[in-house]
Amino acid sequence: MAPPRRACFASDLLPSAKITLLEPNATYTACPFSNLVIGDTRAITDQNFSYEALRRSGIAVIAGRATAVDPVARTVTSGDGRTLTYDRLILSPGIDFRWNAIEGYDAAAADQMPHAWKAGSGTLRLRDQLVAMDDGGLVVMSVPAPPFRCPPGPYERASLIANYLKKHKPNSKLLILDSQDTFSKMPLFMEAWETHYPDHLEWRAASQDGRVIGVDPTTLTLSTDFEDIRANVANVIPPQKAEEIASRAGVVDATGWCPINAISFESALQPGIHVIGDATIAAPMPKSAFSANLQAKVCAIAVARLLSEMDAQSTVLANTCYSFIAPDEAVSIAGVYSNEGGKFTNIDGAGGLSPLGAGADVRKAEAAQADAWFAAITGEAFG
Protein backbone atom coordinates (compact mmCIF):
# COMPACT_ATOMS: atom_id res chain seq x y z
CA MET A 1 0.00 0.00 0.00
CA ALA A 2 1.27 3.44 -0.87
CA PRO A 3 2.04 5.72 2.11
CA PRO A 4 -0.47 8.48 2.84
CA ARG A 5 0.09 11.73 1.01
CA ARG A 6 1.78 14.27 3.21
CA ALA A 7 -0.53 16.96 4.50
CA CYS A 8 2.36 19.35 5.14
CA PHE A 9 5.62 19.40 3.20
CA ALA A 10 7.51 22.02 5.22
CA SER A 11 9.25 19.12 7.00
CA ASP A 12 10.45 17.89 3.58
CA LEU A 13 11.93 21.30 2.84
CA LEU A 14 13.38 21.72 6.33
CA PRO A 15 13.85 18.19 7.78
CA SER A 16 15.15 19.45 11.13
CA ALA A 17 12.00 21.50 11.79
CA LYS A 18 9.67 20.56 14.60
CA ILE A 19 6.12 21.25 13.47
CA THR A 20 3.20 21.47 15.89
CA LEU A 21 -0.45 21.88 14.99
CA LEU A 22 -2.68 23.31 17.71
CA GLU A 23 -6.23 22.46 16.64
CA PRO A 24 -9.44 22.84 18.69
CA ASN A 25 -11.55 20.33 16.74
CA ALA A 26 -11.04 16.57 16.88
CA THR A 27 -12.49 16.30 13.36
CA TYR A 28 -12.30 18.77 10.49
CA THR A 29 -15.67 19.49 8.87
CA ALA A 30 -15.19 20.94 5.39
CA CYS A 31 -17.12 24.01 4.26
CA PRO A 32 -16.75 23.25 0.53
CA PHE A 33 -19.63 20.97 -0.53
CA SER A 34 -21.48 21.64 2.75
CA ASN A 35 -24.23 23.41 0.79
CA LEU A 36 -25.02 20.00 -0.71
CA VAL A 37 -25.69 18.82 2.84
CA ILE A 38 -28.10 21.71 3.36
CA GLY A 39 -29.79 20.77 0.09
CA ASP A 40 -30.17 17.22 1.47
CA THR A 41 -28.16 15.52 -1.28
CA ARG A 42 -24.96 14.80 0.68
CA ALA A 43 -24.22 13.33 4.11
CA ILE A 44 -22.38 15.41 6.70
CA THR A 45 -20.09 12.42 7.28
CA ASP A 46 -18.70 12.99 3.78
CA GLN A 47 -17.46 16.38 5.06
CA ASN A 48 -15.54 15.00 8.04
CA PHE A 49 -11.80 14.34 8.06
CA SER A 50 -9.31 13.08 10.64
CA TYR A 51 -5.89 14.48 11.58
CA GLU A 52 -4.34 11.01 11.91
CA ALA A 53 -2.37 11.26 8.66
CA LEU A 54 -0.69 14.39 10.03
CA ARG A 55 0.32 12.52 13.16
CA ARG A 56 1.70 9.65 11.09
CA SER A 57 3.77 12.13 9.07
CA GLY A 58 5.57 13.24 12.25
CA ILE A 59 3.66 16.42 13.01
CA ALA A 60 2.70 16.93 16.65
CA VAL A 61 -1.06 17.46 16.72
CA ILE A 62 -2.27 18.96 19.99
CA ALA A 63 -5.98 19.11 20.75
CA GLY A 64 -6.75 22.56 22.06
CA ARG A 65 -7.66 26.13 21.17
CA ALA A 66 -5.12 28.93 21.06
CA THR A 67 -6.24 31.60 23.52
CA ALA A 68 -3.26 33.98 23.50
CA VAL A 69 -0.19 34.83 21.44
CA ASP A 70 2.81 36.76 22.72
CA PRO A 71 4.68 38.00 19.62
CA VAL A 72 7.56 39.32 21.73
CA ALA A 73 8.18 36.16 23.75
CA ARG A 74 7.10 34.10 20.70
CA THR A 75 4.71 31.91 22.62
CA VAL A 76 1.22 30.55 22.11
CA THR A 77 -1.02 29.70 25.06
CA SER A 78 -3.74 27.07 24.75
CA GLY A 79 -7.02 26.86 26.62
CA ASP A 80 -5.67 24.28 29.06
CA GLY A 81 -2.84 26.65 30.04
CA ARG A 82 -0.14 24.99 28.00
CA THR A 83 2.55 27.32 26.58
CA LEU A 84 4.15 26.56 23.23
CA THR A 85 7.20 28.40 21.89
CA TYR A 86 7.86 29.09 18.23
CA ASP A 87 10.45 30.46 15.84
CA ARG A 88 7.77 31.08 13.21
CA LEU A 89 4.03 30.99 13.87
CA ILE A 90 1.52 30.30 11.11
CA LEU A 91 -1.99 31.40 12.02
CA SER A 92 -5.01 30.12 10.15
CA PRO A 93 -7.67 31.78 12.30
CA GLY A 94 -10.59 31.57 9.90
CA ILE A 95 -13.56 33.86 10.35
CA ASP A 96 -15.68 35.15 13.18
CA PHE A 97 -18.94 37.07 13.04
CA ARG A 98 -19.74 40.69 13.74
CA TRP A 99 -22.57 39.94 16.14
CA ASN A 100 -25.27 42.63 16.30
CA ALA A 101 -23.96 44.31 13.13
CA ILE A 102 -27.46 43.28 12.06
CA GLU A 103 -29.63 44.48 14.94
CA GLY A 104 -30.87 41.52 16.94
CA TYR A 105 -28.57 38.94 15.36
CA ASP A 106 -26.25 37.62 18.05
CA ALA A 107 -24.82 34.18 18.85
CA ALA A 108 -28.07 33.12 20.52
CA ALA A 109 -30.14 34.21 17.51
CA ALA A 110 -28.12 31.83 15.35
CA ASP A 111 -29.93 28.91 16.99
CA GLN A 112 -33.26 30.04 15.51
CA MET A 113 -31.82 31.66 12.36
CA PRO A 114 -28.72 29.59 11.56
CA HIS A 115 -25.96 31.11 9.46
CA ALA A 116 -24.34 27.73 8.69
CA TRP A 117 -21.23 29.65 7.58
CA LYS A 118 -19.01 27.35 9.61
CA ALA A 119 -19.70 23.77 8.57
CA GLY A 120 -20.98 21.45 11.29
CA SER A 121 -23.93 21.65 13.62
CA GLY A 122 -25.31 24.79 11.98
CA THR A 123 -25.26 23.04 8.60
CA LEU A 124 -27.44 20.26 9.98
CA ARG A 125 -29.70 22.71 11.82
CA LEU A 126 -30.49 24.61 8.63
CA ARG A 127 -31.05 21.39 6.68
CA ASP A 128 -33.36 20.03 9.38
CA GLN A 129 -35.37 23.26 9.43
CA LEU A 130 -35.89 22.99 5.68
CA VAL A 131 -36.96 19.35 5.98
CA ALA A 132 -39.39 20.17 8.82
CA MET A 133 -40.94 23.18 7.07
CA ASP A 134 -44.47 22.71 5.72
CA ASP A 135 -44.90 22.91 1.96
CA GLY A 136 -45.89 26.45 1.06
CA GLY A 137 -43.41 28.00 3.49
CA LEU A 138 -41.10 30.93 2.81
CA VAL A 139 -37.32 30.56 3.20
CA VAL A 140 -35.42 33.85 3.52
CA MET A 141 -31.66 34.20 3.13
CA SER A 142 -29.77 37.35 4.13
CA VAL A 143 -26.43 38.02 2.38
CA PRO A 144 -23.95 40.50 3.94
CA ALA A 145 -21.81 43.10 2.25
CA PRO A 146 -18.30 41.91 1.37
CA PRO A 147 -15.74 40.89 2.33
CA PHE A 148 -16.91 37.51 3.57
CA ARG A 149 -15.88 33.86 3.30
CA CYS A 150 -16.58 32.31 -0.12
CA PRO A 151 -18.10 35.13 -2.21
CA PRO A 152 -20.19 32.78 -4.43
CA GLY A 153 -21.22 30.63 -1.46
CA PRO A 154 -24.60 32.24 -0.70
CA TYR A 155 -25.69 31.86 -4.31
CA GLU A 156 -24.62 28.23 -4.54
CA ARG A 157 -26.58 27.64 -1.34
CA ALA A 158 -29.59 29.44 -2.77
CA SER A 159 -29.45 27.21 -5.85
CA LEU A 160 -29.36 24.03 -3.78
CA ILE A 161 -32.11 25.18 -1.42
CA ALA A 162 -34.26 26.06 -4.44
CA ASN A 163 -33.52 22.62 -5.87
CA TYR A 164 -34.68 21.04 -2.60
CA LEU A 165 -37.87 23.11 -2.58
CA LYS A 166 -38.62 22.29 -6.21
CA LYS A 167 -38.35 18.57 -5.50
CA HIS A 168 -39.80 18.28 -1.99
CA LYS A 169 -41.76 21.49 -1.19
CA PRO A 170 -43.04 22.62 -4.62
CA ASN A 171 -45.32 25.31 -3.18
CA SER A 172 -42.48 26.90 -1.23
CA LYS A 173 -40.11 29.68 -2.22
CA LEU A 174 -36.70 31.12 -1.35
CA LEU A 175 -36.24 34.89 -1.10
CA ILE A 176 -32.66 36.23 -1.12
CA LEU A 177 -32.21 39.61 0.56
CA ASP A 178 -28.82 40.87 -0.58
CA SER A 179 -26.58 43.70 0.62
CA GLN A 180 -25.00 43.76 -2.84
CA ASP A 181 -26.20 44.75 -6.30
CA THR A 182 -23.75 42.43 -8.05
CA PHE A 183 -22.01 39.25 -6.96
CA SER A 184 -19.52 36.58 -8.03
CA LYS A 185 -20.60 34.54 -11.10
CA MET A 186 -23.79 36.58 -11.23
CA PRO A 187 -24.60 35.97 -14.93
CA LEU A 188 -24.14 32.22 -14.49
CA PHE A 189 -26.30 32.04 -11.38
CA MET A 190 -29.01 34.21 -12.91
CA GLU A 191 -29.10 31.99 -15.98
CA ALA A 192 -29.30 28.86 -13.82
CA TRP A 193 -32.09 30.29 -11.66
CA GLU A 194 -34.15 31.27 -14.68
CA THR A 195 -33.62 27.83 -16.18
CA HIS A 196 -34.11 25.66 -13.11
CA TYR A 197 -35.93 27.63 -10.41
CA PRO A 198 -38.09 30.43 -11.86
CA ASP A 199 -40.93 29.57 -9.46
CA HIS A 200 -38.84 28.84 -6.38
CA LEU A 201 -36.23 31.59 -6.07
CA GLU A 202 -36.35 35.38 -5.95
CA TRP A 203 -33.31 37.64 -5.56
CA ARG A 204 -33.67 41.17 -4.22
CA ALA A 205 -30.66 43.46 -4.63
CA ALA A 206 -29.50 46.11 -2.16
CA SER A 207 -30.88 48.83 -4.42
CA GLN A 208 -34.25 47.05 -4.33
CA ASP A 209 -34.45 47.21 -0.52
CA GLY A 210 -32.60 43.95 -0.12
CA ARG A 211 -30.30 44.95 2.74
CA VAL A 212 -31.31 43.42 6.06
CA ILE A 213 -30.78 45.82 8.98
CA GLY A 214 -32.45 43.89 11.81
CA VAL A 215 -33.99 40.57 12.80
CA ASP A 216 -36.34 39.19 15.42
CA PRO A 217 -35.37 35.54 16.01
CA THR A 218 -38.48 34.83 18.10
CA THR A 219 -40.77 35.51 15.13
CA LEU A 220 -38.23 34.76 12.34
CA THR A 221 -38.72 38.29 11.03
CA LEU A 222 -36.11 40.06 8.89
CA SER A 223 -36.33 43.83 8.50
CA THR A 224 -35.07 45.92 5.61
CA ASP A 225 -35.25 49.71 5.47
CA PHE A 226 -38.86 49.58 4.30
CA GLU A 227 -40.29 46.13 5.02
CA ASP A 228 -40.61 43.44 7.69
CA ILE A 229 -40.59 39.92 6.23
CA ARG A 230 -41.62 36.90 8.27
CA ALA A 231 -39.96 33.62 7.28
CA ASN A 232 -40.68 30.00 8.00
CA VAL A 233 -36.95 29.29 7.75
CA ALA A 234 -34.37 32.09 8.00
CA ASN A 235 -30.72 31.74 6.96
CA VAL A 236 -28.93 34.89 8.14
CA ILE A 237 -25.31 35.13 7.00
CA PRO A 238 -23.83 37.90 9.16
CA PRO A 239 -20.97 40.31 8.38
CA GLN A 240 -17.59 38.81 9.18
CA LYS A 241 -14.07 39.47 10.42
CA ALA A 242 -10.95 37.50 11.36
CA GLU A 243 -11.39 35.12 14.28
CA GLU A 244 -10.61 36.51 17.76
CA ILE A 245 -7.19 34.85 18.16
CA ALA A 246 -5.91 37.01 15.29
CA SER A 247 -6.83 40.13 17.22
CA ARG A 248 -5.18 38.77 20.37
CA ALA A 249 -2.02 38.10 18.34
CA GLY A 250 -1.99 41.73 17.17
CA VAL A 251 -2.23 40.90 13.46
CA VAL A 252 -5.62 42.56 12.78
CA ASP A 253 -5.98 46.11 11.51
CA ALA A 254 -8.95 48.49 11.66
CA THR A 255 -10.78 46.55 8.92
CA GLY A 256 -11.07 43.48 11.16
CA TRP A 257 -8.83 41.47 8.81
CA CYS A 258 -5.10 40.68 8.67
CA PRO A 259 -2.71 42.62 6.40
CA ILE A 260 0.17 40.47 5.12
CA ASN A 261 3.20 40.47 2.89
CA ALA A 262 1.94 38.62 -0.18
CA ILE A 263 5.24 36.82 -0.82
CA SER A 264 5.84 35.31 2.63
CA PHE A 265 2.37 35.73 4.18
CA GLU A 266 4.15 37.31 7.15
CA SER A 267 1.98 39.73 9.08
CA ALA A 268 2.44 43.38 8.20
CA LEU A 269 1.94 44.12 11.91
CA GLN A 270 3.86 41.40 13.79
CA PRO A 271 7.19 39.95 12.61
CA GLY A 272 7.53 36.19 12.89
CA ILE A 273 3.79 35.56 12.53
CA HIS A 274 2.36 34.41 9.20
CA VAL A 275 -1.36 34.45 8.41
CA ILE A 276 -3.12 32.36 5.76
CA GLY A 277 -6.64 31.70 4.61
CA ASP A 278 -9.90 33.58 5.02
CA ALA A 279 -8.58 35.93 7.72
CA THR A 280 -6.08 37.61 5.39
CA ILE A 281 -6.34 40.77 3.33
CA ALA A 282 -5.36 39.12 0.06
CA ALA A 283 -7.66 40.72 -2.52
CA PRO A 284 -7.99 40.18 -5.41
CA MET A 285 -7.53 36.59 -4.25
CA PRO A 286 -10.91 35.56 -2.84
CA LYS A 287 -11.55 34.04 0.57
CA SER A 288 -11.90 30.49 -0.76
CA ALA A 289 -10.74 26.98 0.10
CA PHE A 290 -8.63 26.80 -3.06
CA SER A 291 -6.93 30.09 -2.14
CA ALA A 292 -6.30 29.01 1.45
CA ASN A 293 -4.80 25.69 0.39
CA LEU A 294 -2.42 27.34 -2.07
CA GLN A 295 -1.54 30.09 0.40
CA ALA A 296 -0.60 27.40 2.93
CA LYS A 297 1.81 25.81 0.46
CA VAL A 298 3.42 29.10 -0.52
CA CYS A 299 3.68 30.08 3.14
CA ALA A 300 5.28 26.74 4.08
CA ILE A 301 7.95 27.22 1.43
CA ALA A 302 8.53 30.81 2.55
CA VAL A 303 8.88 29.80 6.21
CA ALA A 304 11.31 27.02 5.33
CA ARG A 305 13.42 29.47 3.32
CA LEU A 306 13.34 32.14 6.03
CA LEU A 307 14.38 29.65 8.71
CA SER A 308 17.23 28.64 6.40
CA GLU A 309 18.28 32.31 6.19
CA MET A 310 17.12 32.67 2.58
CA ASP A 311 14.69 35.21 1.19
CA ALA A 312 11.15 34.21 0.38
CA GLN A 313 10.52 34.22 -3.37
CA SER A 314 7.66 35.70 -5.37
CA THR A 315 5.50 33.37 -7.44
CA VAL A 316 2.26 33.06 -9.36
CA LEU A 317 -0.87 31.92 -7.53
CA ALA A 318 -4.24 30.79 -8.84
CA ASN A 319 -7.75 30.13 -7.63
CA THR A 320 -10.54 28.03 -9.12
CA CYS A 321 -13.89 28.12 -7.40
CA TYR A 322 -16.67 25.66 -8.29
CA SER A 323 -20.29 26.34 -7.41
CA PHE A 324 -23.12 23.85 -7.70
CA ILE A 325 -26.26 25.17 -9.39
CA ALA A 326 -27.92 21.75 -8.96
CA PRO A 327 -26.68 18.58 -7.24
CA ASP A 328 -25.12 17.34 -10.49
CA GLU A 329 -24.33 20.63 -12.27
CA ALA A 330 -21.70 23.25 -11.49
CA VAL A 331 -20.12 26.45 -12.79
CA SER A 332 -16.70 27.88 -12.03
CA ILE A 333 -14.55 30.99 -11.93
CA ALA A 334 -10.76 31.05 -12.11
CA GLY A 335 -8.22 33.75 -11.38
CA VAL A 336 -4.43 34.03 -11.60
CA TYR A 337 -2.43 36.39 -9.40
CA SER A 338 1.08 37.71 -8.89
CA ASN A 339 2.57 38.47 -5.47
CA GLU A 340 5.52 40.40 -6.88
CA GLY A 341 6.58 43.24 -4.59
CA GLY A 342 4.61 41.83 -1.64
CA LYS A 343 1.22 42.81 -3.10
CA PHE A 344 -1.40 40.67 -4.82
CA THR A 345 -2.41 41.71 -8.33
CA ASN A 346 -4.48 40.10 -11.06
CA ILE A 347 -2.63 38.77 -14.08
CA ASP A 348 -4.58 40.24 -16.96
CA GLY A 349 -5.96 37.80 -19.50
CA ALA A 350 -5.67 34.79 -17.20
CA GLY A 351 -8.58 32.96 -15.60
CA GLY A 352 -12.21 33.35 -16.56
CA LEU A 353 -15.76 32.07 -16.12
CA SER A 354 -17.70 29.06 -17.30
CA PRO A 355 -19.44 29.86 -20.59
CA LEU A 356 -22.97 31.20 -20.55
CA GLY A 357 -25.53 29.21 -22.49
CA ALA A 358 -23.68 25.91 -22.07
CA GLY A 359 -25.68 22.70 -22.10
CA ALA A 360 -26.32 20.35 -19.20
CA ASP A 361 -23.44 18.11 -20.33
CA VAL A 362 -20.96 20.97 -19.78
CA ARG A 363 -22.41 21.77 -16.35
CA LYS A 364 -22.33 18.08 -15.38
CA ALA A 365 -18.70 17.85 -16.48
CA GLU A 366 -17.85 20.79 -14.22
CA ALA A 367 -19.62 19.07 -11.33
CA ALA A 368 -17.40 16.05 -11.95
CA GLN A 369 -14.37 18.35 -11.95
CA ALA A 370 -15.54 19.82 -8.65
CA ASP A 371 -15.82 16.31 -7.19
CA ALA A 372 -12.28 15.53 -8.35
CA TRP A 373 -10.96 18.81 -6.90
CA PHE A 374 -12.58 18.13 -3.51
CA ALA A 375 -11.13 14.61 -3.41
CA ALA A 376 -7.69 15.93 -4.32
CA ILE A 377 -7.61 18.82 -1.86
CA THR A 378 -8.88 16.78 1.08
CA GLY A 379 -6.60 13.85 0.21
CA GLU A 380 -3.66 16.20 0.07
CA ALA A 381 -4.51 17.84 3.40
CA PHE A 382 -5.66 14.81 5.37
CA GLY A 383 -4.18 11.77 3.62
Helices and strands as residue ranges (DSSP letters): H 10-13, E 20-23, E 28-29, H 34-38, G 44-47, E 48-49, H 52-56, E 60-63, E 66-70, E 75-78, E 83-85, E 89-91, E 95-97, H 109-112, H 121-132, E 138-143, H 153-168, E 173-178, H 186-196, E 201-204, G 206-208, E 214-216, E 221-223, E 228-230, E 233-236, E 240-242, H 244-248, E 258-259, E 273-275, G 277-279, E 280-281, H 289-307, E 316-326, E 329-338, G 340-342, E 345-346, E 352-353, H 360-382
